[in-house]
Amino acid sequence: MVKLRPHVIRVVLVLLAATSSVSTLDALVGGHAALAGPLSCGDTITTDTMLDSDLIDCPNNGLIIGADDITLDLNGHTIDGDNALVDPCPENEFCDVGIANDGHNGISITGGTITEFDFGVFLFQARRNDLSDLSTTDHVSGGIILVEAASNRVRRSATSRNAGPDSGVGITLFESHNNLIAHNRSFDNAELGIHLIRSNHNYVGRNLIRGNPEDGIILEGDGNLIVGNRVFRNSITITLFTGPDAEAVGNVVRRNLVRRAPRGGIAIDAAIERTVIKRNHVFGAGGHGILVGNPTTKVTHNEARYNRRLGIKAVEGVIDGGGNRASGNGDPRQCVNIVCN
């Protein structure tokens, strides 16, 4: 059963309640018009903008995106919150967001640090945004969150030390599709590295995910590619599962390097259908290296070594694509329902 994180539930309810003929953020956050001078906390930008100084101790929001097809270049500077949430947050408003974009397309946000808000960067119903070379750290709920957002890119960014009560995720996608999450680092968050919730056809590739006490990557959705990630020292490294009202079909988990996960390496829930698990390397997990719960899964050319229990444990009838290897695992059988050399 999917467990929606409390911060996701709260934010999604706020967003979906705040419907209007104008942008929710533009109408409710109280940002300024197009700027001619230096930026201040809470300003709304409507033209290409380069930050020329840090914004320190913002008491609520940092900057608000207010137009399509613009670039916000942080120019190496920092947008800093005051590490104290607005409480209570007024109904139907965003509070404590470092950079917020409600529905604006074609936005580029690049080159700086966002720290000590509730969320670092928030995209809601936005398309074709490019987030690159950002550091989002020390937020209460999460570093970067996309809600109902499609065809965006999050690249070469770091999300770390995001930690609050019952929260703390590096990158979250909620009902967000066809996005690219690549070449990022997500580490030392209070819960998860990357969390996809009811999100389809996303590419999550070549990220470094390390030291998150729950899972490195949790995925719920269809047709996602989890490719070439390095996932180290998370409780469970890569988990695919579904909720009671959701499906998860046709995902691919390929060429990931998994090391030293205390509870287990790669886990596929019994309700996940037609997953391909291919050419992954799983070493030193505290449980099974690869655990497969659905017989429609294809398992091929994986390597599982020195895991505490089995190298690969699969249900009967699983599709054995051959070429799997296992040795040095705690269970002398090495693999169950899969042939391993």
C-alpha positions as CSV (number, residue, x, y, z in Angstrom):
1,M,0.0,0.0,0.0
2,V,1.3,3.4,-0.9
3,K,2.0,5.8,1.9
4,L,1.7,9.4,0.9
5,R,4.2,11.4,2.8
6,P,2.5,14.0,5.1
7,H,4.2,16.9,3.3
8,V,2.9,15.7,-0.1
9,I,-0.7,15.3,1.2
10,R,-0.7,18.8,2.7
11,V,0.8,20.5,-0.3
12,V,-1.4,18.7,-2.9
13,L,-4.5,19.6,-1.0
14,V,-3.5,23.2,-0.8
15,L,-2.8,23.3,-4.6
16,L,-5.9,21.6,-5.7
17,A,-8.1,23.8,-3.5
18,A,-6.6,27.0,-4.8
19,T,-8.1,27.1,-8.3
20,S,-8.6,30.4,-10.1
21,S,-8.6,31.9,-13.6
22,V,-5.2,33.4,-12.7
23,S,-2.1,31.8,-11.4
24,T,-2.5,30.6,-7.8
25,L,0.8,31.9,-6.8
26,D,0.5,35.2,-8.6
27,A,-2.9,35.8,-7.0
28,L,-2.2,34.5,-3.5
29,V,1.4,34.9,-2.6
30,G,1.4,38.6,-2.9
31,G,4.5,39.0,-5.1
32,H,5.5,42.3,-6.7
33,A,5.1,43.3,-10.4
34,A,8.0,43.1,-12.9
35,L,11.2,44.2,-11.2
36,A,13.4,47.1,-12.2
37,G,15.7,47.1,-9.2
38,P,17.4,44.6,-6.8
39,L,15.4,41.6,-5.8
40,S,13.9,41.1,-2.3
41,C,12.4,38.1,-0.6
42,G,8.9,37.3,-1.9
43,D,9.3,39.1,-5.3
44,T,7.7,37.8,-8.5
45,I,9.9,37.8,-11.6
46,T,8.5,38.2,-15.0
47,T,11.6,38.8,-17.2
48,D,15.0,37.1,-17.5
49,T,16.7,37.8,-14.1
50,M,20.2,37.3,-12.7
51,L,20.6,37.5,-9.0
52,D,23.3,39.9,-8.0
53,S,23.4,39.2,-4.2
54,D,22.2,36.7,-1.7
55,L,18.6,36.8,-0.2
56,I,19.0,36.0,3.4
57,D,16.5,35.0,6.1
58,C,13.4,35.2,3.9
59,P,10.5,35.1,6.4
60,N,8.2,33.3,3.9
61,N,8.8,32.6,0.2
62,G,12.0,33.3,-1.7
63,L,11.2,34.1,-5.3
64,I,8.0,33.5,-7.4
65,I,8.0,32.7,-11.1
66,G,5.4,35.0,-12.8
67,A,5.7,34.5,-16.6
68,D,6.5,31.9,-19.2
69,D,9.7,31.5,-21.1
70,I,12.1,33.3,-18.7
71,T,15.4,32.4,-17.1
72,L,16.3,32.8,-13.4
73,D,20.1,32.7,-13.0
74,L,21.1,32.6,-9.3
75,N,24.6,33.5,-10.5
76,G,26.2,31.5,-7.7
77,H,24.1,33.2,-5.0
78,T,21.9,31.8,-2.2
79,I,18.2,32.1,-1.4
80,D,18.0,31.5,2.3
81,G,14.9,31.0,4.4
82,D,14.7,31.7,8.1
83,N,14.4,28.0,9.1
84,A,11.0,28.7,10.7
85,L,7.7,27.8,9.0
86,V,4.8,30.2,8.8
87,D,2.3,28.7,11.1
88,P,-0.5,28.7,10.4
89,C,0.0,29.1,6.7
90,P,-3.0,31.1,5.4
91,E,-5.6,29.0,3.6
92,N,-5.0,28.4,-0.1
93,E,-1.5,30.0,0.0
94,F,2.0,28.7,-0.5
95,C,4.3,29.4,2.4
96,D,8.0,28.9,2.8
97,V,9.0,27.9,-0.7
98,G,12.4,28.9,-2.0
99,I,11.5,29.2,-5.7
100,A,7.9,28.5,-6.7
101,N,6.4,28.1,-10.1
102,D,2.6,27.7,-10.5
103,G,1.8,26.8,-14.1
104,H,4.5,28.7,-16.0
105,N,6.1,26.9,-18.9
106,G,9.6,27.1,-20.5
107,I,11.4,28.3,-17.3
108,S,15.1,27.9,-16.7
109,I,16.3,28.0,-13.1
110,T,20.1,27.6,-12.7
111,G,23.2,28.1,-10.8
112,G,22.8,28.6,-7.0
113,T,21.8,27.5,-3.6
114,I,18.3,27.4,-1.9
115,T,18.3,26.5,1.7
116,E,16.1,26.5,4.9
117,F,12.6,26.7,3.5
118,D,9.8,24.1,3.6
119,F,10.6,23.2,0.0
120,G,13.5,24.4,-2.1
121,V,12.0,24.4,-5.6
122,F,8.3,23.7,-6.3
123,L,6.8,23.2,-9.7
124,F,3.0,22.9,-10.0
125,Q,1.3,22.1,-13.3
126,A,4.4,23.5,-15.1
127,R,5.9,22.2,-18.4
128,R,9.3,22.4,-20.1
129,N,11.1,23.8,-17.0
130,D,14.9,23.2,-16.7
131,L,16.3,23.1,-13.2
132,S,20.1,22.7,-13.3
133,D,23.2,23.2,-11.2
134,L,21.2,23.9,-8.0
135,S,21.9,23.0,-4.4
136,T,18.8,22.5,-2.3
137,T,19.7,21.7,1.3
138,D,18.4,21.8,4.8
139,H,14.7,22.2,4.0
140,V,11.9,20.9,6.2
141,S,10.0,18.8,3.7
142,G,12.1,18.4,0.6
143,G,14.6,19.8,-1.9
144,I,12.7,19.7,-5.2
145,I,9.0,18.7,-5.8
146,L,7.0,18.4,-9.0
147,V,3.3,18.1,-8.7
148,E,1.2,17.5,-11.9
149,A,4.2,18.7,-13.9
150,A,5.3,17.3,-17.2
151,S,8.2,17.3,-19.6
152,N,10.6,19.0,-17.1
153,R,14.3,18.4,-16.5
154,V,16.1,18.3,-13.2
155,R,19.9,18.0,-13.9
156,R,23.2,18.3,-12.1
157,S,21.7,19.4,-8.9
158,A,22.2,18.3,-5.2
159,T,19.5,17.7,-2.7
160,S,20.7,17.0,0.8
161,R,20.0,17.2,4.5
162,N,16.3,17.8,4.0
163,A,14.8,16.8,7.3
164,G,11.6,17.6,9.2
165,P,9.1,15.7,11.3
166,D,7.8,12.8,9.2
167,S,9.4,14.3,6.1
168,G,12.7,14.8,4.3
169,V,12.9,13.8,0.6
170,G,15.5,14.9,-1.9
171,I,13.3,14.9,-5.1
172,T,9.6,14.1,-5.2
173,L,7.4,13.7,-8.3
174,F,3.6,13.5,-7.7
175,E,1.4,12.6,-10.7
176,S,4.1,14.1,-12.9
177,H,5.0,12.5,-16.2
178,N,7.6,12.5,-19.0
179,N,10.3,14.2,-16.8
180,L,14.0,13.7,-16.8
181,I,15.8,13.4,-13.5
182,A,19.5,13.0,-14.3
183,H,23.0,13.5,-13.0
184,N,21.8,14.7,-9.6
185,R,23.0,13.9,-6.1
186,S,20.6,13.1,-3.3
187,F,22.1,12.3,0.0
188,D,21.7,12.4,3.8
189,N,18.0,13.3,3.7
190,A,15.8,12.3,6.6
191,E,13.8,9.8,4.6
192,L,14.2,9.2,0.8
193,G,16.4,10.1,-2.0
194,I,14.0,10.2,-5.0
195,H,10.2,9.4,-4.7
196,L,7.9,8.9,-7.7
197,I,4.2,8.8,-6.7
198,R,1.7,7.9,-9.4
199,S,4.1,9.2,-12.0
200,N,4.6,7.7,-15.5
201,H,7.2,7.6,-18.3
202,N,9.9,9.4,-16.4
203,Y,13.7,8.9,-16.9
204,V,15.6,8.7,-13.6
205,G,19.2,8.1,-14.7
206,R,22.8,8.5,-13.6
207,N,22.0,9.9,-10.2
208,L,24.1,9.4,-7.0
209,I,21.8,8.5,-4.1
210,R,23.5,7.9,-0.8
211,G,22.9,7.7,2.9
212,N,19.1,8.1,3.0
213,P,17.8,6.1,6.0
214,E,14.7,4.8,4.1
215,D,14.8,4.0,0.4
216,G,17.1,5.4,-2.2
217,I,14.5,5.3,-5.0
218,I,10.8,4.5,-4.5
219,L,8.7,4.3,-7.7
220,E,5.0,3.9,-8.3
221,G,3.9,4.4,-11.9
222,D,4.1,3.0,-15.4
223,G,6.8,3.0,-18.0
224,N,9.6,4.6,-16.0
225,L,13.2,4.1,-16.7
226,I,15.5,3.7,-13.7
227,V,18.9,3.5,-15.4
228,G,22.6,3.8,-14.4
229,N,22.1,5.2,-10.9
230,R,24.7,4.7,-8.2
231,V,22.7,3.9,-5.0
232,F,24.8,3.4,-1.8
233,R,24.0,2.9,1.9
234,N,20.3,3.5,1.7
235,S,18.0,1.3,3.8
236,I,16.5,-0.4,0.7
237,T,17.9,0.8,-2.5
238,I,15.3,0.7,-5.3
239,T,11.7,-0.3,-4.5
240,L,8.8,-0.6,-7.0
241,F,5.3,-0.8,-5.5
242,T,1.6,0.2,-6.1
243,G,-1.1,1.6,-4.0
244,P,-4.7,0.3,-3.8
245,D,-6.0,2.5,-6.6
246,A,-2.9,2.5,-8.8
247,E,-1.1,0.4,-11.3
248,A,2.6,0.0,-12.1
249,V,3.3,-1.6,-15.5
250,G,6.3,-1.7,-17.9
251,N,9.0,-0.2,-15.8
252,V,12.7,-0.8,-16.5
253,V,15.4,-1.1,-13.9
254,R,18.7,-1.3,-15.7
255,R,22.5,-1.0,-15.1
256,N,22.1,0.4,-11.6
257,L,25.0,-0.1,-9.1
258,V,23.7,-0.9,-5.6
259,R,26.0,-1.2,-2.6
260,R,25.6,-1.8,1.1
261,A,21.9,-1.4,1.6
262,P,21.1,-2.6,5.2
263,R,17.7,-4.1,4.4
264,G,17.9,-5.1,0.8
265,G,18.9,-4.2,-2.7
266,I,16.2,-4.1,-5.4
267,A,12.6,-5.0,-4.5
268,I,9.7,-5.5,-6.9
269,D,6.2,-5.7,-5.3
270,A,3.8,-8.5,-6.1
271,A,1.4,-6.1,-7.9
272,I,4.1,-4.7,-10.2
273,E,3.6,-6.1,-13.8
274,R,6.0,-6.5,-16.7
275,T,9.1,-5.0,-15.1
276,V,12.5,-5.6,-16.7
277,I,15.4,-6.0,-14.2
278,K,18.5,-6.0,-16.3
279,R,22.3,-5.7,-15.8
280,N,22.1,-4.4,-12.3
281,H,25.0,-5.0,-9.8
282,V,24.0,-5.5,-6.2
283,F,26.6,-6.0,-3.6
284,G,26.6,-6.2,0.2
285,A,22.9,-5.8,1.0
286,G,21.6,-6.7,4.4
287,G,18.8,-8.8,3.0
288,H,18.2,-10.2,-0.5
289,G,20.1,-8.7,-3.3
290,I,17.1,-8.7,-5.7
291,L,13.6,-9.6,-4.5
292,V,11.0,-10.2,-7.2
293,G,7.3,-10.6,-6.2
294,N,5.6,-10.7,-9.6
295,P,6.0,-13.5,-12.2
296,T,5.6,-11.2,-15.2
297,T,9.0,-9.7,-14.3
298,K,11.9,-10.4,-16.6
299,V,15.3,-10.9,-14.8
300,T,18.3,-10.9,-17.0
301,H,22.1,-10.5,-16.8
302,N,22.2,-9.2,-13.2
303,E,25.0,-9.7,-10.7
304,A,24.3,-10.2,-7.0
305,R,27.2,-10.9,-4.7
306,Y,28.0,-10.9,-0.9
307,N,24.4,-10.1,0.2
308,R,23.4,-11.4,3.6
309,R,20.5,-13.6,2.3
310,L,19.9,-14.7,-1.3
311,G,21.4,-13.1,-4.3
312,I,18.1,-13.2,-6.2
313,K,14.8,-14.4,-4.7
314,A,12.0,-14.6,-7.3
315,V,8.5,-16.0,-7.2
316,E,7.7,-19.2,-9.2
317,G,7.1,-18.6,-12.9
318,V,9.3,-15.4,-13.2
319,I,10.7,-14.8,-16.6
320,D,14.4,-15.9,-16.5
321,G,16.2,-14.0,-19.2
322,G,19.5,-15.8,-18.4
323,G,22.9,-14.5,-17.7
324,N,22.4,-13.9,-14.0
325,R,25.3,-14.4,-11.7
326,A,25.4,-14.8,-7.9
327,S,28.1,-15.8,-5.4
328,G,29.2,-15.2,-1.9
329,N,25.7,-14.6,-0.6
330,G,24.6,-15.8,2.8
331,D,22.1,-18.3,1.6
332,P,24.1,-21.1,-0.1
333,R,21.4,-21.6,-2.7
334,Q,22.4,-18.2,-4.1
335,C,19.2,-17.8,-6.2
336,V,15.7,-19.1,-6.0
337,N,13.5,-19.6,-9.2
338,I,16.3,-18.0,-11.2
339,V,19.3,-19.8,-12.7
340,C,22.5,-18.1,-11.5
341,N,26.0,-18.9,-12.5
